């Protein structure tokens, strides 16, 4: 399911690595700088998710079609840890896949099937916090109760808002349609070896730093509500580990995105 990623031979500078990921995103996607930063940090988060207690959902959204939502989800899939892209998924398949493979689940067109699927929403909600990330289902001919672990990183892409409970557990990555003077590279024309090199660097950086991550306690912006602070804690922890300037940039992004989440997107 998931090819082995070879470790980069040399020690990796985390701030430089974040900049390389941001550059790739900017090369292919039209979005605001704070969205680029949040996306790059979230990609790094997927590699060191085991160091955290909260797994914020990356919600890629836009108020209309042709804004690059699927394109950004694909970019994330080329760089994140154990990508599992799906255009639709049932609740039964979701909890079994997450428990079996521990993937980064990449769900496209969430607006077409998640809103009215209470069971799937419940599974995604449960996967937000490590301590309570379990569901019980009966299995086999004897209907034996079985516990499934649904703790995982998830990125969802679609038009308009997520249902409130999922939105509350998300970092909103809002896109817009590009202007005529904004030129971006088509993903199919990209140098695929660059993605592989970045993944190797991510694997090496994670191996070298995952223990240090657990020693960082970031100061969370007071302007964010409690749930938003939970969602941003993992990303701000990584940012602080990368340096003071990165930490400051990440906090600005958290406040910008919090404002975007509250004040835009009229599509339901």
Secondary structure, DSSP 4 states (H G I P E B T S, - for coil): --PPPPPPSS---HHHHHHHHHHHHHHH----HHHHHHHHHHHHHHHTGGG-SB--EEEEEESSSSSSHHHHHHHHHHHSSSEEEES---HHHHHHHHHHH--EEEEE-GGGTTTT-HHHHHHHHHTTBGGG-EEEEEETTTTEEEEEE---EEEEEEESPPPHHHHTTEEEEE--PPPTT-----GGGS-HHHHHHHHHHHHHHHHHHHHHHTT--PPPPTTS-HHHHHHHHHHHHHHHHH-HHHHHHHHHHHHHHHHHHHH-----
